[in-house]
Amino acid sequence: MTRQQACILAAGRGTRLGRPHPKPLTPLDDGTTILGGQLARIAAAFDRPQIYVVVGFKLDMILEDYPDPVFVYAEAYDETNTSKSLLKALRATNDGGVLWMNGDVVFDDALLALTVPLIEAEQSFVAVNTASTADEEVKYTVDEAGWIAQLSKTVVGGLGEAVGVNYVAAQDKAALIDRLAEVDANDYFERGIELAIERDGVRFAALDISERSAVEVDTPEDLDRANQSLRGRPES
């Protein structure tokens, strides 16, 4: 059986959180870090997964704390956005589909179990939360057939938010790589997904994970919400 490939985008500074270390190394109340929790949950969900971590800002700290993954260096991490981090990651992977996530997502133990049926079906997807559509978050719409149509922070009339956990199937990976190479250096990877949909006919499903907890940690308030979710308390 092919080992599942997973990528964590952990190259950025995370300045809004105001910590001296890379944001993925932010300690959580359960005794681990954001990155540590992600690695543990990926390892629990898949059999011997091949994990890639894209690093940049203070990469030595990440390598020292978590030496086991394959590391991909984003040398222009301070000049580029997640589109180019994901591009580097996908180019480094082997044949086959790739699960990827932002390096600041805190999610519960059961979330990745929801992704398995679509991964096994080789269906590209974007995990979404239909319970919220905050202005600063990446929102989405779908077409008449239910596939992702628009995916960005500027979407009007969004049906929910993308939570930062995604999958590109093997047959769609080359198209996504081409579109990520094409977009502007400051674009988010969602722009590459949109172009692959528009120009290559790639179909991304909207995987509703609203029943699970997933918090992207950008601010101290987000960190509080993430820790509340780990304690099993409702997010406020």
C-alpha positions, 0 to 999 in steps of 0.5 A: 500500500502506498504511504500517504504523503502529507505536507505542513506549511510552516515557513512563515513568521506569524508576526500577529501572534507576537512570539519570538519562535516560529508560530508552529512551535507555539505551546498548547495547553495539552503539553504539545505545540501546534506542529507537534499536535499536527504530526501526532494526528497525521501519524495516528490517522495514516499508516507510516505516512511520509511527512514533509514540513516546509520551513523558513523562519528560524528553521533550526528551531523546528529541525531541532525539536522535530527531526523526523520529517522531510524538510523543504526549505523555502528560502524566500519565506519572507518575500513569498506567500503560501502559494510558493511554499506549497509549490516547493512542497508538491515538487518535493513529493513522490508520485501520488496524492498529497494532504497538506495543511497550514502550519498554524491549524489546531484540530481535534483527533477525529478531523483527519478520519473525515478525510480518509474516504475522499483520499481513498477515492482519490478525490481532491478536496478543501476541508470547510466549516459551514458554521462561520464566514468571517471577513478575514478568513478564506471563504468558498462557493460551489457550482451547480454540481457542488464542486468548489467554484471560488476560494479566497478571502474576497468571496462574496456570499461564501457558504463557509470557511476553508479551515486550512486542511486540503488534499490534491489527488494524484491526477490533479497534482501536475495541474495544481503545480503548474498553476502555483508556479503561475500565480504571484509570489504573494498569493495564497495557495487558494489562488492556485486552486482557483486557477486549476479549477477554472483553466484545467477543469480540476474538481475540488470537493467541499469536505464539511468538517463542521462537526469537528474543531479546527482553529487557525491560530493567527492572534492571541485570541485564536490561541485561546480558542484553540486551547479551549477546543483542546479542553473540549470546551465550546469555542467562543 
